[in-house]
Amino acid sequence: MKISKIKLFLLLSVFYVLILSACNQEEAKVDNDSTVEHEQEKVESLNQEGKVDASNPDNIVESVEKTTNKKEFAEDNHLNTYLTLKLNDVLARDPSMDNSVFGYELNFFMQFINHTDKDIKGFIAETYFYDMFDELVYTLDLKYEWDTIRANDSTEFNTAVDLNQFKDVDMRFYNLPFENMTFNYKIKSIIFTDGTSI
């Protein structure tokens, strides 16, 4: 009888240990699932807000640093009402087909429209290029300090950017067809010929 009680006690002890072990494993699994779920939510949030391409880990840091949320345009675009930037065309130039360029180059054909009663001497803007899925592909800082943009008038402007053929981000931008491209911008500052600025 004594042996049966000992066996029963040992059996119940083993059963108790197994139950505790299973509970601890389930708790760890729940914590792990919660952590994984939280990380997935963060990545999805970045994909939604910052348009990060998480499929290419080499581009994530650069993309996060360069991205902007379109909500920012609504909140901080009051200078955009003074000056409009229009992207009329983009021409990709390949050095293997064009002897006049030494690297992969994109030429931009733009128009700047001054909506103020003063002549604009120069401005600084951040420009953003999206694909047809509304994902940010590239961003560039534009600093204009050439010809005066007359009051309530416009001027044509052509410029180019050299791209690195060994960077995926640059080549994705280079290969983005103009018809699939959406252009947006945020004017950071405007300097007028009378010396004032906004």
C-alpha positions in Angstrom: 0.0 0.0 0.0 2.9 2.3 0.9 4.5 1.6 -2.4 1.3 2.4 -4.3 1.0 5.8 -2.6 4.6 6.6 -3.4 4.0 5.6 -7.1 0.9 7.7 -7.2 2.7 10.6 -5.6 5.5 10.3 -8.1 3.1 10.0 -11.0 1.1 13.1 -9.9 4.4 15.0 -9.4 5.5 14.1 -12.9 2.1 15.0 -14.3 2.2 18.4 -12.4 5.7 19.1 -13.8 4.5 18.3 -17.3 1.5 20.6 -16.9 3.7 23.5 -15.6 6.2 22.9 -18.4 3.4 23.0 -21.0 2.0 26.2 -19.5 5.4 27.9 -19.6 5.9 26.9 -23.2 2.4 28.2 -24.1 3.1 31.4 -22.3 6.5 31.8 -24.1 4.8 31.0 -27.4 2.1 33.7 -26.7 4.8 36.2 -25.8 6.8 35.3 -28.9 3.7 35.5 -31.1 2.9 38.8 -29.6 6.5 40.1 -30.3 6.4 38.8 -33.9 2.9 40.3 -34.4 4.2 43.6 -33.0 7.2 43.6 -35.3 5.0 42.7 -38.3 2.7 45.7 -37.3 5.7 48.0 -37.3 6.9 46.8 -40.7 3.3 47.2 -42.1 3.1 50.6 -40.5 6.4 51.6 -42.2 5.1 50.2 -45.5 1.9 52.2 -45.2 3.4 55.5 -44.1 6.9 55.5 -45.4 6.4 53.3 -48.4 9.5 51.2 -47.5 10.4 48.3 -49.7 11.1 45.6 -47.1 11.9 43.0 -49.7 15.3 44.5 -50.2 17.1 44.9 -46.9 19.9 46.9 -48.4 17.5 49.7 -49.3 15.5 49.9 -46.0 17.7 52.3 -44.1 18.2 54.6 -47.1 14.5 54.4 -47.9 13.5 55.2 -44.4 15.9 58.2 -44.3 14.6 59.5 -47.6 10.9 58.9 -47.2 8.2 61.4 -46.3 4.6 60.9 -45.3 2.2 62.5 -47.7 0.4 63.9 -44.7 3.3 66.3 -44.3 2.3 68.0 -47.5 -1.1 68.8 -46.2 0.3 70.1 -42.9 3.3 72.1 -44.2 2.9 73.1 -47.8 1.9 76.8 -47.4 5.0 77.8 -49.4 3.7 75.7 -52.3 0.9 78.2 -52.8 3.6 80.9 -53.7 5.4 78.7 -56.3 4.4 75.7 -58.4 6.8 73.2 -59.7 5.7 71.2 -62.7 7.5 68.1 -64.1 6.8 68.1 -67.8 9.0 65.2 -68.9 11.9 62.9 -67.8 14.5 61.6 -70.2 16.7 58.6 -69.2 20.2 58.7 -70.8 22.3 55.5 -71.0 26.1 55.8 -71.5 26.1 52.7 -73.7 23.8 54.4 -76.2 24.6 58.1 -75.7 28.3 59.1 -76.1 27.6 62.6 -74.6 27.0 61.1 -71.0 29.5 59.2 -68.9 27.0 57.5 -66.6 23.4 56.7 -66.1 21.6 60.1 -66.1 18.0 61.4 -65.8 17.2 64.7 -67.4 14.2 66.6 -66.0 12.2 69.2 -68.0 10.4 71.4 -65.5 8.4 74.6 -65.3 8.3 76.9 -62.3 5.3 79.2 -61.9 5.6 82.2 -59.6 2.2 83.1 -58.0 3.5 86.2 -56.1 3.8 89.9 -57.0 7.6 89.8 -56.5 10.4 88.4 -58.7 11.9 85.2 -57.3 15.7 85.0 -57.2 15.9 81.4 -55.9 14.3 78.7 -53.9 15.0 75.3 -52.2 12.5 72.4 -52.4 12.4 68.8 -51.6 11.1 66.7 -54.5 9.5 63.3 -54.3 9.0 60.7 -57.1 6.4 58.0 -56.6 5.5 55.0 -58.8 2.0 54.1 -60.0 1.4 52.2 -56.7 2.0 55.4 -54.8 5.2 54.1 -53.3 8.1 56.5 -52.9 10.9 55.7 -55.3 13.3 58.6 -54.9 13.7 62.0 -53.3 15.9 64.9 -54.4 16.7 68.3 -53.0 16.3 71.0 -55.6 18.2 74.3 -55.2 17.4 76.9 -57.8 19.6 80.0 -58.2 19.7 80.7 -61.9 17.4 83.0 -63.9 14.9 85.2 -62.1 11.3 83.9 -62.1 9.3 87.0 -62.8 6.3 88.0 -60.7 3.1 86.2 -61.8 5.0 84.5 -64.6 6.8 81.2 -65.2 10.1 79.9 -66.5 11.3 76.6 -68.1 14.1 74.8 -66.4 16.0 71.7 -67.4 18.4 69.8 -65.1 19.9 66.4 -64.7 20.9 63.9 -62.0 23.6 61.3 -62.2 22.7 57.9 -60.8 24.8 55.0 -59.6 24.3 51.9 -61.6 25.4 49.7 -58.6 22.6 51.0 -56.3 19.2 49.4 -56.6 17.4 52.5 -55.4 19.1 54.6 -58.2 18.4 52.1 -60.9 14.8 51.6 -59.8 14.4 55.4 -60.3 16.2 55.3 -63.6 14.0 52.6 -64.9 10.7 54.2 -63.7 8.7 55.2 -66.9 7.6 58.9 -66.8 4.0 57.9 -67.5 4.0 55.8 -64.3 5.7 58.5 -62.2 3.9 60.9 -59.8 5.8 64.0 -58.8 5.3 65.9 -55.6 7.3 68.6 -53.8 7.6 70.7 -50.7 9.0 74.3 -51.0 11.4 74.9 -48.1 12.3 78.6 -48.7 12.0 81.3 -51.4 14.3 84.3 -51.8 13.0 87.3 -53.7 15.1 89.8 -55.7 14.3 92.6 -53.2 16.2 90.7 -50.6 13.2 89.4 -48.6 12.5 85.7 -48.1 9.9 83.3 -46.9 
